[in-house]
Amino acid sequence: MHTKYNLHLTDTQGTRIAVYDPYSSKLFWKDNGEDLIVPEALDYKEVEKVSPTSPVGKVKNLQKIKIQMGFACNYSCTYCSQNNQRALQKDTAQETLAKVPSFLMKLDQWFDGGTDALGSGVHLEFWGGETLLYWDAVEKLARALRLRFPKIKLALFTNGSLVTKEMTEAAAEIALHFIVSHDGPTFNQDRAKDPFEIPVQSDNLKHLFNRLNPLKLISFNATISPKNYSFIKIRKYIADKLGVDPKLVVLTHDLATPYDSAGMNYVANPLLRRELVNDIFADMLKQYPFELGVGKVDVILHDFFESLRTNRSSSGVGQKCSMDLPTSIAVDIDGNVLTCQNVTAKGGHKIGHIDQFHDVKLNTAFHFSQRQECVQCPVVQICKGSCMFLTDKLWEGACDQHFTWGLAYLALAFYLQTNCYLTKIEGNAIRRPGETIIEVIRLES
């Protein structure tokens, strides 16, 4: 059963309580019933609530495609979402390259080319492992896809350690967006030697940035965690290494999520949650007014305010990764359809094959409406369910992690809307039985 929450909003004049229903996105003052944000209610199409007993298929008019090139990697990042999958898939770069012609030949079986058959409205991403270990195959695929679908948006993810000037020139020619994974000042602690500290690679990364930035074909993505969450510091670090103004660096982020026991070391300690929420809140507030391209702060806040403005029902919200949608697909070079790009076909996450596309069923995941914590959570419209396939202790850790960051975003949203601090949340249940009060912002801090 869904729960409404009393939000204690405090300023120098005292505390006023707002009532928030995150499942219907209704928000009003408790004392007089007035809306905090005047809504313009819209009808939302309900998403299909995927679960193993209620699987969801895929459609050919895809909007998001993720191609898993292989799991080989030259790094061993301690928080990597693929660590427990890597040994299951061992294709070499040459083996992957040899499979490209067959992959392209079968493309029409499962993809219709977007709204105009030219790729409009479609985002296609290449993933590893380290994607650049498969560069020859990526380039061959990207060139073929660009010819067939000239309007498609192409991107790849890389740790940046294998970039060459030749790759950069090819990317500029193909219009292939490079997303460089970099965590700023903590890179050496959790990953490997920072490529910016290797002269040849630093030079190649600078060339990559200088060549692709004017074309809007480069961005950086940081994995944030309790020990590394300042977008300001991460962005400045990268900008300093590139020798450019931080405002030129487009930075997005992912939140460290425990896909194995090692990943649990990056989960926020619930006993220290309030202090961490306060620190995250303060750091994000320093960025106001928010520039486009700093973390995803502006995007997350806009989406939350839009939910309030339109009384968006949670039944119309999919998972934050969007891989639960029929219009999103992850597929490997062999044509296996996967839960997402971070898992292999050999690890229990094969959900079909492109040769039998109509039989593809996502039966390995849970929409957040199927989770006990999510249907009793005040930040569900912000979090959108964490990882959809985790279970048991890993799910609990992922939920704790996303709840912490969700509280910081919720506090930030209400501060910007009311100029008050969200000091406390009360409800009959907050995620788990027995939890009815959450202390949020500590005013003395």
N, C-alpha and C positions, 0 to 999 in steps of 0.2 A: 504493500500500500504506500502510495506517495505521501511525502511529508512536506508541510510548509515550515518555513524557518523564520524566527525572529532575529533580525539583524540589528545589533546595537551600534548605532552611529553616533560618535561623540565628537564635539568640538568645544570651544571655550565656553559656550553657553550651557553645556550639559549634554545629556544623552537623549536621543530620540530613537524609537524603534520602528523599523520598516519590516513589513511582512513580505517574504519572497517565496514564490512557488516556482522552483526551477523546471517543473515538468510542463507548466503552461506558460512560463515566462511572465507571470503576473507579479507586479511589484507596487506596493502602496504603503502609505504611512498608517501605522496601527491606530493612532489617536483620532484621525479624521477620515480615514479611508480613501484619501486622495492619491491618485497615481503619481509616482515620482517621475515617470516618463509617460507622456500621453501616447497610448498605443494606436497604431493603425493596423488592426488585426487583419492578417492575411491567411488564406487557406494554404496549408502545407500538405504535400503528398507524403503519406507515411512511407518510411523506408521498410524494406523487408528485414525482419528481425531474425537474422541468421543464427542458427545453432546446429549442433550435430544431428539433432532430430528434426530440424526444419532447414535443410540446406537451400542455398540460393545458387542459381545458375548464372551463366555469363551470356552477354549478347554481342553481336558482331559490330554494332555501332558504338565501339569503345571510345572512351575519352581519355583514359590513362592506361598506358602499356608499360610494363617493366620487364625488360629482358635480362634474365640472369645468365651472364656469360660463363661463369665458373667461379669456384670458391678459392682458387689459388690466391695467396697474398704474401707480400714480402714483409708485412708487419704482423705483430701478434698483440694487438691492443687489448688491455685487460678487461675492458668493458664491452668488447665487440659483441654484437647481437648474433654473429655467425660462428662464434667459437665452438659451440657444441654441434655444428653442422659440417665444419670444414673437412673432416676426415671422410665424410660420406660421398664427396664428389671430388674426383681427382683428375679431371680432364686437363690435358696440356693445352697450351696455346695453339699448337698445330692441329690437335684433334678438334678443337673448337672451330678453328678457321675452316677445316675441311667440311664442317656441317652447315656452313653458311648457305651454300646454293640450295640445299634441300629445305632449309628453313624459309628462304625467300620464296621458293616454288610453292609452298603450302600456305603462304600468307593469306590468300584470298579465302581459304577455308574458314578463317576465324576473324577477319578484320575487313570492314567495308570501306575504309578510307576516310571516315569522318562525314560531316554533314554534306560535303560536296565531292566526296571521293578523291579529294586532293590533300586531305590531311587537316583541314580546318577544324579547330577545336580539340585537337588531339595532342597530348603530351606523351612522348615516348622517351624512356630513360634506359640507359645501359648501366648494369650493375655488376660488381664482382662479389666476393673477393676484392682484390685490387684490379679495377677494370682495365687499367693500362697494361697489365700483363697480357691482356687479350686484344691489344690495340689493332693488330692487323685484321682481326675478325670484326672488331667494332667499326673500323674505318670502312671496310667493305660493305658491311650492313648499312651504315649511315649514308654512304654515297648512293647505294641502291634505293634506299628509302626516300632520300631527298629527290631523286629523279621521279619516282613513282608518286610521291605525295609532297609536292613542293611547298605546301603550307603547313606541314607538320612541324611541331616543336620538338627538337632533339636535344637530349642532355645526357651527360655521364657523370658519375661520381668517382672521385679519385682521392687518394691520400696525398697526391702532389709530388711524391718522391721520384716518379719515373717520367715526368714531363720532359719532352724535348722540343726544340724549336720547330722541328718538322711536324710534330703533332699539332703545335700551335697554328702553323700555317694551314694545315689541313682542316682544323676546326673552324678557322675563319672562312675558309672556302665553302665548307659544307653548312655553315651556320649551326655548329654543334656547341651547345652550352656546356662549359666546364664548371662543375660544382666541386670545389676543393675542400675536403674535410680537414679542418684545422681548429684546435682548441685553444689557440693563443698561448699564454704563458705556462700552461701545464702540459704542453705537448710531450716533452721529454719524460715526464713522470709516468705517463700511462700508455705510451705508444712505442716510440723508437726515437732515434735521433731526428730532431726537427730538420726537415729539408731546407729551411731557411738558414740553418747553420752549416750547410754543406755548400761551399762556394758555387760549384757548377749548378746544383739544383736551385739555389737561390737566384742565380742569374736566369735560369730557365723559367722560374716562376714569375720573376719580374717581367720577362719578355711575354709570357702568357698573359699577364694582367694588362700590360701596356698595349698589347695587340687586340685583346678581346674586350676590354672594358669599354672602349668607344663604340663597340658593336653590341653592347649589353649582353655579352655572352659569357660572363664569368661572375661567380659569386662564391662565397665561403660559407661552410656549414660547421657549426661547433656543437659538440656534445657537451651539454651542461650537466652539472651535478652539484651536490652540496659543497664541494670544495672548489668549484669553478663555475660561477654563475653570472659573473659581471660581463654583460655585453659590451660595456664601455671599455673595460680592460682588454677583452679579447679583440675587439675591433681595432683598438689603438695599437696593440701588439702587431697585428697583421699589417696595418697601415705603415707602422714604423719600419717593418722588415721590407715592405715594398717601396718605401720612400715616398709615400703619397699622403694626401689629406685623408683622415679617417672617413670623411663624408663620401669619399669615392668608393669605399669598400662596402659592398652589399653583403650582409651577414644574416643567415638564417640559423636555426638551431633545432636540435633534437634533444630530448631529455633522456639521460642515461636510464635505461630500463633493464631489469635483471632477467636475462634470458638463460642464465645458468647461475650456479652458486657463486662464482667469482663476481658476477654482476651485482649480487646482493651487497657487496662492499660499497657500492655507490648509492645505495638507497638512503634517503634521509631518515635519521633516527626519530621515531615518533615522539620520544621524550624530549627531543631538542627542537621539535617542529616550530614552536612559536618564535624562538630566537632566529631560526633560519628564515621563516616567513617575513619577519621584520627586516632582516638584512636584504632579502630579495626585493621586497617592496621598496625600501629606501634606494636601492641601486637603480631600479627601474624608474623611480620618480625623478632621479637626477637627469634622465634623458628627456623629460618633458620640455617643450612640446615634441612629440615623437616624430622622428624622421622616418620616412619609408626606407626600408632596408636595414634596420637595426634589430637584430633578432626577429621575432615575429610579434613584438609587443603591439604595434599599431594594428596588425591584422587581427590578433586575438581580441583586443579591446573593441574594435569595430564590429566584429562578429557578435560579441556579447551584447553590445548596445543595440545591435540590429535584432537580436532575439527578444529584447525587452520592447523595442519599438513595434514589433510585429506580433507580439505574443506567440513566439515560435514554440510549438509543442515539441517536447523531446521525442515524440514518436516520429517526427519528421527529420530527425538528426541521425546521420550514420556515424560510423566509427571515425576517429580523428585521422586515421591513415587512408580512409576511403576505399580500402581494398575489399570491404564487404559489399560494395556496390556492383550490380551486374555490368556496369560500364567500365569497371577497372579489372585489369588482369595482370598476373605475373606468369611468365612462361620462360622455360629454359631453352637452350639452343637445340635440345632434342625434341622440343614440342610438348614437353610435359607442362601441364598447368599446375601452378603451385598456390598455396595459401597466400604467400607474399614473396618478395624477392630475397628475403633473408633465410629461407629454408630450401632444402633440397627435395627432390622427388623420392629419395631413398630414406628419408627420415620420418615417414608417416604423414607428409604434407603434400603428396601428390593428390590432386583433386580431379584429375582427368587428363586427356590428351587432345591436342588439336585435331587429330584424325577422327575423333568422336566428339566433336565440339558440343553437340547438343546434350551429351551425357555429362558434361562438366558440372560438378556440384561442389560448392564451398560447404563442406561438412566438418571442418576442422576448427571452427571459430565460434565465438559467442558475441552477439550484439550486446551492448551495455545494458539493454533492458532485461537481459537474462541474468544479470549479475545482482546479487543481493545488495552489495555495497552501492552500486550505481543508482538503484531505485530509491535509495535513502541518502542522497548526497546533494549538498547545496551547490557544488561546483560542476555538476554533470554537464551543463551547457558549455562549459569551458574545457573540461577534460575530454569529454566524448569517449570515455571508456578505456583509455590506456591501450595496451596491446590486446587484440581480440582473440589470440590463441593461447595465451598463458593460463595456467591453472595452478591450484594449490598454493604452496609457499611463494612461488615466483609471481603468481598473480597478486597475492597479498602485498608483496614488496613493490610491485609495479603500481598498485593502487595507492599505497602509502606515498610513493614518490610523486605521483601526479596530483594527489590530493594536496600535498604541501605546496606545489607550484600553483595549483588552482586557487588556493586560499590567497596567495600573494596577488594573483591577477584580479580576484574578486575584490580584495581590499583596495587595489589600485583603481579599479573601475568605479567603486563607490566614492572614493576620495575625489576623483575627477568630476563626478556627477554632483556631489553634495558638499564637497569641501569638509567632509567629516571622516573620521577614522573608524573603520570597522573593528571594533574592539572585541566583540563576542558574537557567537552564533548559538542559538538555542533551537532545539527541535525534539520531537518524541524519539527520534533515532537519527544518528549521524553516521552513516555507513554501516556500523556494526552494532549489535545489541549492547545496551548499557552505556553507550556514548551519546549523551544528550546535550553537552555543552562543549564548545570549542572556543578557547581564548585565541584571539587573532593578534591585532596590533597592540603593542605595549606602549602606552602614551609616554611614559617616562623615558623611553628609548628614542 
